[in-house]
């Protein structure tokens, strides 16, 4: 499990989908005056270099964010996502990409709180350094970082004192039991805190586990949910590799279906690599 480093994949098509949606959820949540918590079960390093180190080995960002970088025809909400990233790359050259905590740091307000879990000691060290440089040292009440299993961490902090939270559940799925663990974590979290917004990310692979997870999520019978997937290519004949990703969101913003209806066809057109590219959006929002 500790072999996974997200730096290899930073800025790829899955990050584009995940962080674009996360941005929509956080922007909607911060429209209310009451403070909220952002909770990340697998937080990663906070910020990733794209011009050196791990990210250069496969350069996955070149078929992800880089394809959007200089576009001038994007839907407004997608243009806002790219504009936020350009603020983090002041010379307009794509050199850095934030992880989910980096997006939360940019979008949350003074009274909001971040609770971040990262089990990999090196990534956790980088995450602490990122927030220290952002003005939040280890003693900060606003940002608490734990070198811990986020699945277990959720149980200890739900429900949050503010009774408002956005929770990202985003494991690497290197181990098959992660598919069971995310489902168990979601069920347990909803029992503790049914009104939170939960964002569960998963890969699209030529394996039964993602399909089974998709089916089990649909059977939970939740009153308010949305599921979106993005495939960028036809699955490889040999069955290896991730051809897309999906998000299952509990208690999503009511505005999200319309936003995705505008953005997803565009992403398929720009990020799609062959005729197998496509998307799906399903939802039940009262």
C-alpha positions in Angstrom: 0.0 0.0 0.0 2.8 2.4 0.8 4.3 2.0 -2.6 1.7 4.3 -4.2 2.8 7.9 -5.0 0.3 10.1 -6.6 3.1 12.3 -8.1 3.4 9.8 -11.0 -0.2 10.6 -12.0 -0.6 14.3 -11.1 -2.6 16.3 -13.5 -3.9 13.4 -15.5 -7.5 13.0 -16.8 -8.7 11.5 -13.5 -7.3 14.5 -11.6 -9.1 16.8 -14.0 -12.4 15.2 -13.3 -11.9 14.8 -9.6 -10.6 18.2 -8.9 -13.0 20.0 -11.2 -15.9 18.3 -9.3 -14.3 19.0 -5.9 -14.1 22.6 -6.9 -17.8 22.8 -7.7 -18.7 21.1 -4.5 -16.5 23.4 -2.3 -17.7 26.6 -4.1 -21.3 25.6 -3.5 -20.7 24.6 0.2 -18.9 27.9 1.0 -21.9 30.0 -0.2 -23.5 29.4 3.3 -22.1 31.5 6.1 -21.7 28.6 8.6 -18.1 27.1 8.7 -17.4 23.7 7.3 -14.8 21.0 7.5 -12.9 19.5 4.5 -11.9 16.0 5.3 -9.5 14.0 3.0 -8.9 10.3 3.7 -5.9 9.9 1.4 -4.5 13.5 1.1 -1.2 12.9 -0.7 1.5 15.6 -0.9 -0.5 18.8 -1.3 1.5 20.0 -4.4 3.3 18.2 -7.2 6.1 19.2 -9.5 5.3 18.4 -13.2 8.6 19.5 -14.6 10.8 17.2 -12.5 10.8 14.0 -10.5 8.1 11.4 -10.6 5.6 13.2 -12.8 8.1 13.3 -15.7 8.4 9.5 -15.9 5.0 9.0 -17.6 4.1 12.7 -18.0 0.4 11.8 -17.6 -0.5 15.4 -17.3 0.3 15.9 -21.0 -2.9 14.0 -21.9 -4.8 15.6 -19.0 -4.5 19.2 -17.8 -2.0 20.2 -20.5 -4.7 19.7 -23.2 -6.8 22.4 -21.4 -4.0 24.8 -20.6 -4.1 27.1 -23.6 -7.7 26.5 -24.7 -9.9 29.6 -25.1 -13.3 27.8 -25.8 -13.9 26.2 -22.4 -17.2 26.3 -20.5 -17.0 29.0 -17.9 -16.8 26.6 -14.9 -14.0 24.6 -16.5 -12.2 27.9 -17.4 -12.4 28.8 -13.7 -10.7 25.5 -12.8 -7.8 26.2 -15.2 -7.6 29.9 -14.0 -7.1 28.7 -10.4 -4.3 26.5 -11.6 -2.7 29.3 -13.5 -2.5 31.4 -10.3 -0.3 28.6 -8.9 1.9 28.8 -12.1 2.5 32.6 -12.3 4.6 32.5 -15.4 1.9 30.6 -17.3 4.1 27.6 -17.7 2.6 24.4 -16.4 5.1 23.4 -13.7 3.0 22.6 -10.6 -0.3 20.8 -9.9 -2.0 20.8 -6.5 -3.5 17.8 -4.8 -6.9 17.8 -3.3 -5.7 19.6 -0.1 -4.2 22.3 -2.3 -7.6 22.9 -4.0 -9.2 23.0 -0.6 -6.6 25.5 0.7 -7.3 27.8 -2.2 -11.1 27.7 -1.9 -11.9 27.5 1.8 -12.5 30.4 4.1 -10.8 31.6 7.3 -13.2 29.8 9.6 -13.3 26.6 7.7 -11.2 23.6 8.8 -9.1 21.0 7.0 -8.6 17.5 8.5 -6.1 15.5 6.4 -5.0 11.9 6.6 -2.0 10.5 4.7 -0.4 7.2 5.6 2.7 7.4 3.4 5.4 9.1 5.6 7.2 10.9 2.8 4.0 12.3 1.3 2.8 13.3 4.8 6.1 15.2 5.3 5.6 17.0 2.0 2.0 17.8 2.9 3.1 19.4 6.2 5.7 21.4 4.4 3.2 22.6 1.9 0.9 23.9 4.6 3.7 25.4 6.6 4.7 27.4 3.6 1.1 28.4 3.2 1.1 29.8 6.7 -0.3 26.9 8.6 2.4 25.3 10.8 1.8 22.0 12.7 0.3 23.9 15.6 -2.4 25.4 13.4 -6.0 24.7 14.4 -7.2 25.3 10.9 -5.2 22.4 9.3 -4.6 19.2 11.2 -2.6 16.5 9.4 -2.2 13.0 10.6 0.1 10.2 9.4 -2.7 7.7 9.6 -5.2 5.5 7.8 -8.0 7.8 6.6 -10.6 5.1 6.8 -10.0 4.7 10.5 -9.6 8.5 10.9 -13.1 9.2 9.6 -14.7 7.3 12.5 -12.9 9.5 15.0 -14.0 12.9 13.6 -17.5 12.4 12.4 -19.8 14.2 12.9 -17.8 17.4 12.9 -18.6 20.1 15.4 -19.9 22.4 12.7 -22.2 19.7 11.4 -21.1 20.7 7.9 -18.4 18.8 5.9 -17.2 17.8 2.5 -15.4 14.4 2.7 -13.2 13.1 -0.1 -12.6 9.3 0.0 -9.8 8.7 -2.5 -7.7 5.6 -1.9 -5.2 4.3 -4.6 -7.1 1.0 -5.0 -3.8 -0.9 -5.3 -5.3 -3.5 -3.0 -8.6 -5.2 -3.9 -9.9 -4.7 -0.3 -9.9 -0.9 -0.9 -13.2 -1.4 -2.9 -14.8 -3.0 0.1 -13.2 -0.5 2.5 -14.6 2.5 0.6 -18.1 1.1 0.7 -17.8 0.2 4.4 -16.4 3.7 5.2 -19.2 5.4 3.3 -21.9 3.3 5.0 -20.4 3.9 8.5 -19.9 7.6 7.8 -23.5 8.1 6.8 -24.7 6.5 10.0 -22.6 8.9 11.9 -23.2 12.0 9.8 -26.0 11.6 7.2 -26.0 15.2 6.0 -22.4 15.5 5.0 -21.3 15.6 1.3 -19.2 12.6 0.4 -17.1 12.4 -2.8 -15.9 8.8 -3.5 -13.4 8.4 -6.4 -12.7 5.2 -8.2 -10.8 4.0 -11.3 -12.4 2.5 -14.4 -10.5 -0.7 -15.1 -11.0 -4.0 -17.0 -11.5 -5.7 -13.7 -14.8 -6.7 -11.9 -14.2 -4.7 -8.7 -14.9 -1.2 -10.1 -18.1 -2.5 -11.8 -19.2 -4.3 -8.6 -18.5 -1.1 -6.6 -20.6 0.9 -9.1 -23.5 -1.6 -8.7 -23.3 -1.6 -4.9 -23.3 2.1 -4.7 -26.4 2.3 -6.8 -28.2 -0.2 -4.4 -27.6 1.9 -1.3 -30.9 3.6 -1.8 -29.7 7.0 -0.8 -32.0 10.0 -1.0 -29.6 12.3 -2.9 -26.7 11.2 -5.0 -24.8 11.7 -8.3 -22.5 9.5 -10.2 -20.3 10.7 -13.1 -17.7 8.8 -15.1 -15.2 9.8 -17.8 -13.5 7.4 -20.1 -10.7 8.7 -22.3 -10.0 5.6 -24.4 -11.1 2.1 -25.3 -10.0 -0.4 -22.6 -6.8 -2.2 -23.6 -7.4 -5.7 -25.1 -5.0 -7.2 -22.5 -7.0 -5.6 -19.7 -4.3 -3.5 -18.2 -4.3 0.2 -17.3 -6.9 2.7 -16.3 -9.1 3.9 -19.1 -11.1 6.4 -17.1 -12.4 7.2 -13.6 -15.6 7.9 -11.8 -17.0 9.8 -8.8 -20.0 8.9 -6.6 -21.2 11.9 -4.6 -23.7 11.7 -1.7 -25.7 14.9 -1.1 -24.3 16.7 -4.1 -25.0 20.4 -5.0 -28.3 20.7 -6.9 -26.5 22.7 -9.5 -24.0 19.9 -10.4 -26.0 18.0 -13.0 -26.4 21.1 -15.2 -22.7 22.0 -14.8 -21.6 18.5 -15.8 -24.0 18.5 -18.7 -22.1 21.4 -20.1 -18.6 20.3 -19.2 -18.5 16.5 -19.7 -19.0 16.5 -23.5 -16.2 19.1 -23.8 -13.8 16.9 -21.7 -14.6 13.9 -23.8 -13.8 15.9 -26.9 -10.5 17.4 -25.6 -9.2 14.6 -23.4 -10.5 11.7 -25.4 -7.8 9.6 -27.1 -9.9 7.4 -29.4 -13.5 6.4 -30.3 -13.9 4.7 -26.9 -14.0 8.0 -25.0 -17.3 8.9 -23.4 -19.0 9.9 -20.2 -22.0 9.2 -18.1 -24.0 11.2 -15.5 -26.7 9.7 -13.3 -28.3 11.3 -10.4 -31.2 11.5 -7.9 -31.4 14.9 -6.4 -34.7 15.9 -4.7 
